[in-house]
Amino acid sequence: MAPLEEDFIKLVDSFVVETRDQKILDEISQLDRESRLLGISFYDMYCLVLQDETKHKILTSEFKHYMGLKKPATFVA
């Protein structure tokens, strides 16, 4: 696994653990169910959602804000 992928997984995991907003937690639960139904990993599903912001606007907005605060070194351009 590439360092970028590892950092993305760690970032998503920490976001999920630190999130207290019930709306976001509900969206994360929905993504987990959808990923299992589609037979793809939760992280692949999460990445797809981040690319298409139309369905989960609150989640993507909050994650991008969180990512700006906690950005790993491999995400810096």
N, C-alpha and C positions, 0 to 999 in steps of 0.2 A: 504494500500500500504506500502510496506517495505521501510525503510530508504534508502536502496541501490537503489531501483527503483526511489524514489523521487529525489535522488541526480543525477541519470543518466538523468532524464527528465530535471532537472534544468541545467545540464551541456550541454545537446543538445540544449536547448533553448538559453542559453547564447552564444554558438558557432554560432548558426544560426543568432542571432541578431548582433554579433560582426564581422561576416565574411563580407569581402568586395570584395573578389575574385569572379568575375563573373562566372568562370568555376565551382566553388564550389556551388555557389548559383543556377546555372542551374542544377547541380546534385541533390541538395536538392529538387528543384522543381519536378524533375523527380521522386524522391523517394516518394514525397507527392502524385503525381498522381498514381504511382504504388500501393501505400498502399490503396488508395481509391478504385482502381479497384479490389484489392484482398480482400477488406473488413476487413483489419486489421489496427491497429493504426499506425500512423507515427513512433512512438517510437519503436514499435515491428519491423517495417520494417527497421528502422535505425540499430537496434540491429542485425538483420539478415545480413545486409550489412557489419557491422563491423566483423562478424564472417567469411564471405566469401569475402575476399579482392580482388578477381579477377575482379569483375565488376566495382567497383568504387574506383580505386587505389588512386587517388588524394584526394578524400573526406576522405577515411579512414586514409590515411597518415596524412593529416592536422588535423583531429579530434584527432588522437592519440597524436600528438604533443601538441595540445591545452589541451587535458586532462592531459598530464604530467605537464603543467604549472598551471592548475586550479583544480587539483585533490581534490575533497571533502574528508573529513576525513574518510568517510565510504569506500572509495576505497583503502585506505592504508592498506597494508597487515600486 
